[in-house]
Amino acid sequence: MSHIAILGITGRAGSRIAAELLNRGHTVTGISRHVGDAPQRAGLTLQSADATSVEALVPLLRGHDAVISATRFAGGSDAATLVAAATQAGVPRLLVVGGAGSLEVAPGHALVDTPQFPEAYKAEAQAGAAFLRDLRTEKTLDWTFLSPSALFEPGERTGSFRLGSDALLSDAAGKSRISMEDYAIALADEIEAPKHSRGRFTVGY
């Protein structure tokens, strides 16, 4: 059993990741600016903090085996902040809920740079790509960046999915998608049995 901190516990992805980890018997500290709406559960401790502040995060992260960032990239914490907070707190692992925009649709061509990528999501996708680039320069902290498929929404927990590396995954019908529930399984599996140390991987149907 591990003790895991989740930044962005009240978000759609963060709450589902917390549920998956709690159901597996891990203990979770959920951190968000506003935790009042988060449901109380056995094994879950809620803390209110600004995830962009190293000073605020360090005391809350101490004693954890891993920290998961499930916050937005645009306007949220950057890689340097989270690496510094985890390092100063003595947390050995950082896992990041990534985005699909930085995944490749062809060698050297990212999804965010395709003509059909929605303009409304570009700033977030570009910030996520920058976050990943910065993480790839980190040589000390054990980090992992898990990108979902293009359609990343609440749905069914099936337990049936595929893993990839830097290329966007699509199903037999050409759809790139993963439920947040199945994404949570993949991330929890990575915590329990690490296979992508200092790397990015992706999950999809």
C-alpha positions as CSV (number, residue, x, y, z in Angstrom):
1,M,0.0,0.0,0.0
2,S,1.3,3.4,-1.0
3,H,0.6,6.9,0.3
4,I,-0.1,9.1,-2.7
5,A,-0.9,12.8,-3.1
6,I,-3.1,14.0,-5.9
7,L,-3.1,17.6,-7.1
8,G,-6.4,18.5,-8.6
9,I,-8.5,16.0,-6.6
10,T,-11.8,17.8,-7.3
11,G,-11.4,17.6,-11.1
12,R,-12.9,14.9,-13.3
13,A,-9.7,13.0,-13.8
14,G,-8.3,13.6,-10.4
15,S,-11.4,12.3,-8.6
16,R,-11.5,9.1,-10.7
17,I,-7.8,8.4,-10.1
18,A,-8.4,8.9,-6.4
19,A,-11.3,6.4,-6.5
20,E,-9.2,3.8,-8.3
21,L,-6.3,4.1,-5.8
22,L,-8.6,4.0,-2.8
23,N,-10.4,1.0,-4.1
24,R,-7.0,-0.7,-4.4
25,G,-6.2,0.0,-0.7
26,H,-3.8,3.0,-1.1
27,T,-4.2,6.1,1.0
28,V,-4.6,9.4,-0.8
29,T,-4.1,13.0,0.1
30,G,-6.2,15.1,-2.1
31,I,-5.0,18.7,-2.7
32,S,-6.9,21.4,-4.4
33,R,-7.6,25.2,-4.0
34,H,-11.1,24.3,-3.0
35,V,-11.8,20.9,-1.5
36,G,-15.2,21.6,-0.1
37,D,-17.0,19.7,-2.8
38,A,-14.8,16.6,-2.6
39,P,-16.6,13.6,-1.1
40,Q,-15.3,12.1,2.1
41,R,-14.0,8.6,1.9
42,A,-12.0,6.2,4.1
43,G,-8.3,6.5,3.3
44,L,-8.7,10.0,1.9
45,T,-7.3,13.2,3.5
46,L,-8.2,16.6,1.9
47,Q,-5.9,19.6,2.0
48,S,-6.5,23.0,0.5
49,A,-3.4,24.6,-1.2
50,D,-2.3,26.5,-4.3
51,A,-0.5,24.0,-6.6
52,T,1.5,26.7,-8.2
53,S,3.3,27.4,-4.9
54,V,6.4,25.3,-4.0
55,E,6.2,26.6,-0.4
56,A,2.6,25.6,0.0
57,L,3.1,22.1,-1.5
58,V,6.2,21.0,0.2
59,P,4.8,20.4,3.7
60,L,1.7,18.7,2.3
61,L,3.8,16.3,0.1
62,R,6.2,15.1,2.8
63,G,5.9,11.5,3.6
64,H,4.2,10.4,0.3
65,D,5.5,7.7,-2.0
66,A,4.3,9.6,-5.1
67,V,2.5,12.7,-6.2
68,I,0.1,12.9,-9.2
69,S,-0.6,16.2,-10.9
70,A,-4.1,16.2,-12.4
71,T,-4.2,20.0,-12.8
72,R,-4.6,22.1,-15.9
73,F,-1.4,23.1,-17.7
74,A,-2.5,26.5,-18.9
75,G,-2.4,28.8,-15.9
76,G,-1.5,25.9,-13.6
77,S,1.7,24.4,-12.2
78,D,4.6,24.1,-14.5
79,A,7.1,21.3,-14.5
80,A,9.8,23.2,-12.6
81,T,7.4,24.0,-9.7
82,L,6.2,20.4,-9.3
83,V,9.7,18.9,-9.6
84,A,11.0,21.4,-7.0
85,A,8.1,20.7,-4.6
86,A,8.5,16.9,-4.9
87,T,12.3,17.1,-4.6
88,Q,12.2,19.4,-1.5
89,A,9.5,17.2,0.1
90,G,11.5,14.0,-0.5
91,V,8.8,12.4,-2.7
92,P,10.6,10.0,-5.1
93,R,8.0,9.9,-7.9
94,L,5.9,12.4,-9.9
95,L,3.2,11.3,-12.3
96,V,1.4,13.7,-14.6
97,V,-2.0,13.5,-16.2
98,G,-0.9,14.6,-19.6
99,G,-2.8,15.7,-22.7
100,A,-3.2,14.1,-26.2
101,G,-2.1,17.2,-28.1
102,S,1.6,16.3,-27.9
103,L,1.0,12.8,-29.2
104,E,2.2,12.2,-32.8
105,V,-0.2,11.5,-35.7
106,A,2.9,10.8,-37.9
107,P,6.6,10.9,-37.1
108,G,7.5,14.4,-36.0
109,H,3.9,15.7,-36.4
110,A,1.9,16.3,-33.2
111,L,-1.9,16.2,-33.0
112,V,-2.1,19.8,-31.8
113,D,-0.4,21.0,-35.0
114,T,-3.0,19.4,-37.3
115,P,-5.6,21.6,-39.0
116,Q,-8.5,19.8,-37.4
117,F,-7.3,20.4,-33.8
118,P,-9.9,22.6,-32.0
119,E,-8.7,26.1,-31.5
120,A,-10.3,26.3,-28.0
121,Y,-8.0,23.5,-26.7
122,K,-4.8,24.7,-28.3
123,A,-3.4,26.8,-25.4
124,E,-3.9,23.9,-23.0
125,A,-2.4,21.4,-25.4
126,Q,0.6,23.6,-26.1
127,A,1.2,24.2,-22.4
128,G,1.1,20.4,-21.9
129,A,3.6,19.9,-24.6
130,A,5.9,22.5,-23.0
131,F,5.5,20.8,-19.6
132,L,6.6,17.4,-21.2
133,R,9.6,19.0,-22.9
134,D,10.7,20.4,-19.5
135,L,10.2,17.1,-17.7
136,R,12.4,15.4,-20.3
137,T,15.3,17.5,-19.1
138,E,14.8,16.3,-15.5
139,K,17.4,13.6,-14.7
140,T,17.0,13.1,-10.9
141,L,13.3,12.8,-10.0
142,D,11.5,9.7,-11.2
143,W,8.7,11.1,-13.4
144,T,6.1,9.6,-15.7
145,F,3.7,11.5,-18.1
146,L,0.6,9.6,-19.1
147,S,-1.2,11.0,-22.2
148,P,-4.8,10.0,-22.7
149,S,-6.3,9.5,-26.2
150,A,-7.9,12.4,-28.0
151,L,-11.4,11.9,-26.5
152,F,-11.0,11.8,-22.7
153,E,-14.3,11.8,-20.9
154,P,-16.0,10.1,-18.0
155,G,-17.4,6.7,-19.0
156,E,-17.1,3.0,-18.3
157,R,-14.5,1.1,-16.3
158,T,-13.8,-1.8,-18.7
159,G,-10.2,-2.7,-17.8
160,S,-9.6,-3.4,-21.5
161,F,-7.3,-1.0,-23.3
162,R,-4.0,-0.6,-25.1
163,L,-0.8,1.2,-24.1
164,G,1.5,3.1,-26.5
165,S,4.4,5.5,-26.3
166,D,4.4,8.7,-28.3
167,A,1.9,7.9,-31.1
168,L,-1.8,8.7,-30.9
169,L,-3.8,5.4,-30.4
170,S,-7.0,4.8,-32.4
171,D,-9.5,1.9,-32.3
172,A,-10.7,-0.2,-35.2
173,A,-13.2,2.5,-36.2
174,G,-10.5,5.2,-36.3
175,K,-11.6,6.8,-33.0
176,S,-9.0,7.9,-30.5
177,R,-10.6,7.6,-27.1
178,I,-10.3,6.4,-23.5
179,S,-12.6,6.7,-20.5
180,M,-11.3,8.5,-17.4
181,E,-12.1,5.4,-15.5
182,D,-9.9,3.2,-17.6
183,Y,-7.2,5.9,-17.7
184,A,-7.2,5.7,-13.9
185,I,-6.5,2.0,-14.1
186,A,-3.5,2.5,-16.3
187,L,-2.1,5.2,-14.0
188,A,-2.7,3.1,-10.9
189,D,-1.0,0.1,-12.6
190,E,2.0,2.3,-13.3
191,I,2.2,3.3,-9.7
192,E,2.1,-0.3,-8.5
193,A,4.4,-1.7,-11.2
194,P,6.5,1.1,-12.8
195,K,7.4,0.5,-16.5
196,H,7.7,4.1,-17.8
197,S,10.3,5.7,-15.5
198,R,11.3,9.2,-16.9
199,G,9.1,8.7,-19.9
200,R,5.8,9.4,-21.5
201,F,3.2,6.7,-22.5
202,T,-0.3,6.8,-23.7
203,V,-3.5,4.7,-23.2
204,G,-6.4,4.1,-25.6
205,Y,-8.9,1.6,-27.0
